[in-house]
Amino acid sequence: MKNKLLDLIREWAERNHYVLLARGKNPQAFIVGESHRDPKLIAEQGELVDIVKPGFILHELMETLIYAPKTKELKLAPGRAYNSYDADAHSRILDYAVNWADKHQASLIGCDLSMQEMNNCFKEIAKRYPKKYHYDEESDEVYPIEGSLKSTNQESRIFSFREAQMGKTILEYAKRSSKPVVAVVGAYHIRPRAKIHAVMKKADYWCIDQTSIV
């Protein structure tokens, strides 16, 4: 049955001309790298979810939300750091992903940092690189020091924190499930040197890049 499932996933990837990278022969997770909110890619993700029938569905854009299809309960993951922006996360629910969860009775799990956690990471970056970043206590914001580097470098540093959380969350739920899980993240987060791979290096998982066409 396992081999049949893997064959179906290979066929799905080939049919859509997606790059598939197999990391291990017994994948616990299938991680899809997307261009966010593209209707065509979302429809094809739904096809993959139907093929896998996963134990859990994880999504970057769900942030730290958890949706339980049996009870229809939507809540923030416990034990995390939150601010007022995070408190409004319920307004950013992904209806199409909720439909996948309801169809397969698989809980939908956010796999990113909360906004407060990202703020905390920016503060950590400022501490590590005091000549490159300034933390403004009044605004609770971190800024690159003029002339030291471009702001895009600041953004790239936060990606390692976010990708570590993604990998940690995907692994956590893969271990909880007797079936593989499906995770959807931005394609950049599955690039060869992404932190997600370092976190998941001992696991078997497959990555499918929807933005790289072959």
Buried (B, 14 or more C-beta within 10 A) or exposed (E): EEEEBBEBBBEBBEEBEBBBBBBEEEBBBBBBBBEEEEEEBBEBBBEBBBBBBBBBBBBBBBBBBBBBBEEEEBEBBEEBBBBEBBEEBEEEBBEBBBBBBBEBEBBBBBBBBBBBBBBBBBBBBBEEBEEBBBBEEEEEEBBBEEEEBEEEEBEEBBBBBBBBBBBEBBBBBBEEBEBBBBBBBBBEBBBEEBBBBEBBEEBBBBBBBBBBEE
